[in-house]
């Protein structure tokens, strides 16, 4: 334990090179594996359905810019 603290202090003061491998969290590691496995089992049509639903939910409350329905604010004073 004290040896680890000394090593960290030496790394911080550039007396020693940090040769440790970067650590990825367990949840990130498992999540990326699960995502790849799910994508491999889904058909192309199902992936499109999921993407379409996600886009619909994402843009539900917003008017698309290309709809041509642009409301202009009345700036004239009465």
N, C-alpha and C positions, 0 to 999 in steps of 0.2 A: 504494500500500500504506500509506504513512504517512498519506495523506489519509483512508483508510478508518478508521484507528485514531483520528484526530482526530475524525472524524464520530461514531464510537461513543462517544468520551469526551464529546462535546457532548450527545449523546442521553442518556447516563447522568446528566449533571448538569442536565438539562432546559434547556440553552441552545438546543437545536434539537429540532424535532419529528421523530419517526421516521415517515417517509412511505413506507417500504418495504412491499411487499406480503408477507403471510405466505407462507412457502415450505412446500409439502407435499412429503414425500419421494417419490421416484420410485416406490418399491415401493407406497406407499399409493395413489398416483395410478393406477398400472396395476392394482392389485388391485381398486379400486372399479370401474374400467371393465370388468374381466374378470367381476366378479360380476354386474353389470348385463347384460352380454352373455349370460352363462350363464342367468340367470333368464329372459331373453327367449326363449331357445330351448327351455327345458324346458316340458313340458306340465304342466297342473295336477295330474294323477295322479302324475307322476314327482316333482314337488315334495312332494306329500303322502307318497310313499314315503320320500324322503330325510328328511323331518321325523320320520316315524314311526320310522325306523331310528335317527336321532340321539337321539330321546327314549328309545328302548329301551336304547341304550348308556348314556345319561346316568343313567338310573334303575335300571340292572340290579342293583346291589348294595343297593338300598334298598327297604324294604317301603312300599307306598303307605299313606298315613294313613287312607284310607277303606276299607281292607280289613277292618276290624273285628277284626283279629288283633293285639291289643296285649298284649305280655308285661309283667306287673307284677313288679317286684323284691320278693322276700320281705324285709320289714324287721323281722320278728319275731326276737327273740333266743332262742336255745336255752337 
